[in-house]
Amino acid sequence: MPAPSPPPENPIAPLGREEYVEQAHFFGTLGDRLRENVPAQEVLKSVREEVLATTRLPMAIDFMLSELRHAGAFGTAMAKLPHYFTPFQAFVINQAEDERGRFDLRVGLEVLRRDADYRAGENPHVPPSLQGLFLYQFEVLCRNRLSYDRGLGAMAEDPCFAGDWRDWILRIRGRVGMVDVADLIYVNSDHCRNRQNRVSPDWDDAQPAPAGPPLFGDREGRIALANRKKDPVYLFNSLHRQLGYPEAPRHAQVVQDENPLPQMARRLEQLEKRMTLIEEEQRGGIDLTKLYQPPPGM
């Protein structure tokens, strides 16, 4: 009987590191060129030639390109390739392509680029983990105000979140918004297991830890406990600083001029000139001699 194959070194990269490295390049390049107003079809054609031919990404791009030509979107193509793209990836792009929503496509592509980078283990100081992947994707839902119900449902369908993880995600799907995020993490951590038999004065409404193995480690539990009853933004920022988990991208804010008075003065001057020309035209015509100097000798 052949020996069972060893588990993969990276539990959140079932496709292999090469695939996620190329996916990160694909999503990053697509987002950069869309910012330059390059048509999506041209970008897909050019990026297809750039990605590594030994991966399955070129075939996926071909299918996305054909879907874009027929349906005008490529999020549906990603949803039809569940063996390659995760349901969460398809959910993000579908939300970004929704004309009724406010989620920007360029932000969505940056979300997927960082997701692929984390799965590929691009940060040598932070090994990829299911905890980091869940917290990153959950922060994406929170910061961009995406649907918790559909977003967590898509996360639960990811093959990485199997067994206890899937059951827990589906269980909290209806509790998000009513229960503090820090509470959800704390009661499912090693830190809670270590404290549950001791009196905790700073946890006055502590609830018993759920059955089954803890999903989060001691450090995640301590950070969650320290950020209880605070804005979830502080919790996520602490996780970024302390554990190096990826940070969800944000909308770029337009920087305004510090002193708008000179710009307003120029615009008023231009308006004054236009009003002068309009008044002269209404009086019987514009005197063109005021607009240029006659050549010398005339």
C-alpha positions as CSV (number, residue, x, y, z in Angstrom):
1,M,0.0,0.0,0.0
2,P,1.6,3.3,-1.0
3,A,2.3,5.8,1.7
4,P,0.0,8.8,2.0
5,S,1.2,11.9,0.4
6,P,2.5,14.5,2.9
7,P,0.3,17.5,3.5
8,P,1.3,20.6,1.5
9,E,3.7,23.1,3.2
10,N,1.3,25.9,2.5
11,P,-2.2,25.0,3.6
12,I,-3.9,27.9,1.7
13,A,-2.2,27.4,-1.6
14,P,-3.7,24.2,-3.0
15,L,-2.8,25.1,-6.6
16,G,0.9,25.5,-5.9
17,R,3.0,28.6,-5.4
18,E,3.6,29.3,-9.1
19,E,-0.1,29.7,-9.8
20,Y,-0.6,32.3,-7.1
21,V,2.6,34.2,-8.1
22,E,1.2,34.5,-11.6
23,Q,-2.3,35.4,-10.4
24,A,-0.8,38.2,-8.3
25,H,1.0,39.5,-11.4
26,F,-2.2,39.2,-13.5
27,F,-4.4,41.0,-11.1
28,G,-1.8,43.7,-10.3
29,T,-1.1,44.4,-14.0
30,L,-4.8,44.4,-14.9
31,G,-5.5,47.0,-12.2
32,D,-2.5,49.2,-13.2
33,R,-3.5,49.3,-16.9
34,L,-7.2,49.9,-16.2
35,R,-6.1,53.0,-14.2
36,E,-4.5,54.2,-17.5
37,N,-7.8,53.7,-19.3
38,V,-6.6,50.8,-21.4
39,P,-9.5,48.6,-22.6
40,A,-9.9,45.4,-20.6
41,Q,-9.8,43.2,-23.7
42,E,-6.4,44.6,-24.8
43,V,-5.1,44.1,-21.3
44,L,-6.2,40.5,-21.1
45,K,-4.6,39.8,-24.5
46,S,-1.3,41.3,-23.5
47,V,-1.1,39.9,-20.0
48,R,-1.9,36.4,-21.4
49,E,1.5,36.6,-23.2
50,E,3.3,37.7,-20.1
51,V,2.2,35.0,-17.6
52,L,4.0,31.7,-17.2
53,A,2.9,29.3,-19.9
54,T,3.5,26.3,-17.6
55,T,0.6,27.4,-15.4
56,R,-3.1,27.1,-16.0
57,L,-3.6,30.8,-15.9
58,P,-3.4,31.4,-19.7
59,M,-6.3,29.0,-20.3
60,A,-8.3,30.8,-17.6
61,I,-7.5,34.2,-19.3
62,D,-8.7,32.8,-22.6
63,F,-12.0,31.8,-21.0
64,M,-12.3,35.2,-19.3
65,L,-11.6,37.0,-22.6
66,S,-14.4,35.1,-24.4
67,E,-16.8,35.8,-21.5
68,L,-15.9,39.5,-21.6
69,R,-16.7,39.7,-25.3
70,H,-20.0,38.0,-25.0
71,A,-21.3,39.1,-21.6
72,G,-19.3,42.3,-21.0
73,A,-17.8,41.1,-17.7
74,F,-15.3,38.5,-16.6
75,G,-16.6,37.9,-13.1
76,T,-19.0,35.3,-14.4
77,A,-16.1,33.5,-16.0
78,M,-14.3,33.3,-12.7
79,A,-17.4,31.8,-11.1
80,K,-17.5,29.1,-13.8
81,L,-14.0,28.1,-13.0
82,P,-14.3,27.0,-9.3
83,H,-11.4,24.5,-9.7
84,Y,-9.0,27.5,-10.3
85,F,-10.5,30.6,-8.9
86,T,-12.0,30.6,-5.4
87,P,-15.6,31.6,-4.8
88,F,-14.4,34.6,-2.8
89,Q,-12.4,35.8,-5.8
90,A,-15.4,35.5,-8.0
91,F,-17.6,37.3,-5.4
92,V,-15.2,40.3,-5.2
93,I,-15.1,40.8,-9.0
94,N,-18.9,40.4,-9.3
95,Q,-19.4,43.0,-6.6
96,A,-16.9,45.3,-8.4
97,E,-18.7,44.9,-11.7
98,D,-22.1,45.6,-10.3
99,E,-23.2,48.9,-11.7
100,R,-25.5,49.5,-8.7
101,G,-22.7,49.1,-6.2
102,R,-20.0,51.5,-5.1
103,F,-17.2,49.0,-4.9
104,D,-14.5,50.0,-7.4
105,L,-13.1,47.4,-9.8
106,R,-9.5,48.7,-9.3
107,V,-9.8,48.2,-5.5
108,G,-11.3,44.7,-6.2
109,L,-8.3,43.8,-8.3
110,E,-5.9,45.0,-5.6
111,V,-7.8,42.9,-3.1
112,L,-7.2,39.8,-5.2
113,R,-3.6,40.7,-5.8
114,R,-2.8,40.9,-2.1
115,D,-4.8,37.7,-1.6
116,A,-2.7,35.8,-4.1
117,D,0.5,37.3,-2.7
118,Y,-0.4,36.1,0.7
119,R,-1.2,32.6,-0.5
120,A,2.1,32.5,-2.4
121,G,4.0,33.4,0.8
122,E,5.7,36.4,-0.6
123,N,6.4,37.7,2.9
124,P,9.2,35.5,4.2
125,H,8.7,36.8,7.8
126,V,5.0,35.8,7.9
127,P,4.1,32.2,6.9
128,P,0.7,32.0,5.3
129,S,-2.0,30.6,7.6
130,L,-5.8,30.0,7.6
131,Q,-6.1,32.6,10.4
132,G,-4.4,35.3,8.3
133,L,-6.4,34.5,5.2
134,F,-9.7,34.6,7.1
135,L,-8.9,37.8,8.8
136,Y,-7.8,39.5,5.6
137,Q,-10.9,38.5,3.6
138,F,-13.2,39.4,6.5
139,E,-11.5,42.8,6.8
140,V,-12.2,43.3,3.0
141,L,-15.9,42.7,3.7
142,C,-15.9,45.2,6.6
143,R,-13.9,48.0,5.1
144,N,-15.8,48.0,1.8
145,R,-19.2,47.4,3.2
146,L,-19.9,44.3,1.2
147,S,-22.6,41.8,1.9
148,Y,-21.6,39.7,5.0
149,D,-24.1,37.0,4.1
150,R,-22.9,36.4,0.6
151,G,-19.2,37.2,1.4
152,L,-19.0,34.8,4.3
153,G,-20.9,32.2,2.2
154,A,-18.3,32.5,-0.5
155,M,-15.5,32.2,2.0
156,A,-17.0,29.1,3.4
157,E,-17.0,27.5,0.0
158,D,-13.2,27.9,-0.3
159,P,-11.6,24.4,-0.1
160,C,-9.0,25.7,2.4
161,F,-11.8,26.4,4.9
162,A,-12.9,22.8,5.4
163,G,-14.3,21.0,8.4
164,D,-14.4,23.1,11.6
165,W,-13.5,26.3,9.7
166,R,-16.5,26.0,7.3
167,D,-18.9,25.1,10.1
168,W,-17.7,28.1,12.2
169,I,-17.9,30.6,9.2
170,L,-21.5,29.5,8.4
171,R,-22.4,29.7,12.0
172,I,-21.2,33.3,12.5
173,R,-22.7,34.4,9.2
174,G,-25.9,35.4,10.9
175,R,-24.2,36.9,14.0
176,V,-21.9,39.4,12.4
177,G,-23.2,42.9,13.3
178,M,-24.9,41.7,16.5
179,V,-21.8,40.2,18.2
180,D,-18.5,42.1,18.5
181,V,-15.8,40.8,16.1
182,A,-13.3,40.7,18.9
183,D,-15.6,38.4,20.8
184,L,-16.0,36.0,17.9
185,I,-12.2,35.6,17.6
186,Y,-11.5,35.5,21.3
187,V,-13.9,32.6,22.2
188,N,-12.4,30.5,19.4
189,S,-8.8,31.0,20.4
190,D,-6.2,29.2,22.5
191,H,-6.1,32.2,24.8
192,C,-9.7,31.7,25.7
193,R,-9.1,28.0,26.4
194,N,-6.3,28.9,28.8
195,R,-8.4,31.3,30.7
196,Q,-11.8,29.7,30.8
197,N,-11.2,28.0,34.2
198,R,-10.0,31.2,35.8
199,V,-12.0,34.2,36.9
200,S,-11.5,37.1,34.4
201,P,-12.5,40.5,35.8
202,D,-12.0,42.2,32.5
203,W,-14.3,39.8,30.7
204,D,-17.5,40.3,32.7
205,D,-19.8,38.6,30.2
206,A,-17.5,35.8,29.2
207,Q,-19.3,33.0,27.4
208,P,-18.1,29.4,27.4
209,A,-15.7,28.4,24.6
210,P,-17.4,26.3,21.9
211,A,-16.7,22.7,21.5
212,G,-14.0,21.5,19.1
213,P,-10.4,22.6,18.6
214,P,-9.7,26.4,18.7
215,L,-9.4,28.0,15.3
216,F,-7.2,30.9,16.4
217,G,-3.9,30.9,18.3
218,D,-2.9,32.5,21.6
219,R,-1.7,35.7,20.0
220,E,-4.9,36.3,18.0
221,G,-6.9,35.7,21.2
222,R,-4.8,38.2,23.3
223,I,-5.1,40.9,20.6
224,A,-8.9,40.3,20.3
225,L,-9.3,40.5,24.1
226,A,-7.3,43.8,24.2
227,N,-9.6,45.3,21.5
228,R,-12.9,44.2,23.0
229,K,-15.7,46.9,22.7
230,K,-13.6,49.0,20.4
231,D,-14.0,49.8,16.7
232,P,-13.0,46.7,14.6
233,V,-10.6,49.0,12.7
234,Y,-8.3,49.0,15.8
235,L,-8.5,45.2,16.0
236,F,-7.4,44.8,12.4
237,N,-4.7,47.4,12.7
238,S,-3.3,45.6,15.8
239,L,-3.3,42.3,13.8
240,H,-1.3,44.0,11.0
241,R,1.3,45.4,13.4
242,Q,1.7,42.4,15.7
243,L,1.3,39.5,13.4
244,G,2.0,40.9,9.9
245,Y,-1.3,39.9,8.4
246,P,-2.1,41.5,5.1
247,E,-4.1,44.8,5.1
248,A,-7.2,45.3,3.0
249,P,-6.7,48.0,0.3
250,R,-8.6,51.3,0.7
251,H,-9.9,53.8,-1.8
252,A,-7.3,56.4,-2.7
253,Q,-8.3,59.8,-1.4
254,V,-8.0,62.8,-3.8
255,V,-5.5,65.3,-2.3
256,Q,-6.8,68.8,-2.5
257,D,-4.6,71.9,-2.9
258,E,-3.7,73.4,0.5
259,N,-4.4,76.9,-0.7
260,P,-7.3,77.1,-3.3
261,L,-7.3,80.9,-3.5
262,P,-4.8,81.3,-6.4
263,Q,-6.7,78.7,-8.4
264,M,-10.0,80.5,-7.8
265,A,-8.4,83.8,-8.8
266,R,-7.3,82.4,-12.1
267,R,-10.8,81.0,-12.8
268,L,-12.4,84.3,-12.0
269,E,-10.0,86.1,-14.4
270,Q,-10.9,83.6,-17.1
271,L,-14.6,84.1,-16.5
272,E,-14.2,87.9,-16.6
273,K,-12.5,87.7,-20.0
274,R,-15.3,85.5,-21.4
275,M,-18.0,87.9,-20.1
276,T,-16.2,90.8,-21.7
277,L,-16.2,89.1,-25.1
278,I,-19.9,88.2,-24.8
279,E,-20.8,91.8,-24.0
280,E,-18.8,93.1,-27.0
281,E,-20.5,90.6,-29.3
282,Q,-23.9,91.7,-28.1
283,R,-23.0,95.4,-28.8
284,G,-22.3,94.7,-32.4
285,G,-19.2,92.7,-32.8
286,I,-15.8,92.0,-31.3
287,D,-13.0,94.5,-31.9
288,L,-10.2,92.2,-33.0
289,T,-7.6,94.9,-32.9
290,K,-7.6,94.5,-29.1
291,L,-6.5,90.9,-29.4
292,Y,-3.4,91.4,-31.4
293,Q,-0.8,94.0,-32.2
294,P,-0.5,95.0,-35.9
295,P,2.9,94.2,-37.6
296,P,5.4,97.1,-37.7
297,G,5.2,99.3,-40.7
298,M,1.4,99.0,-41.2
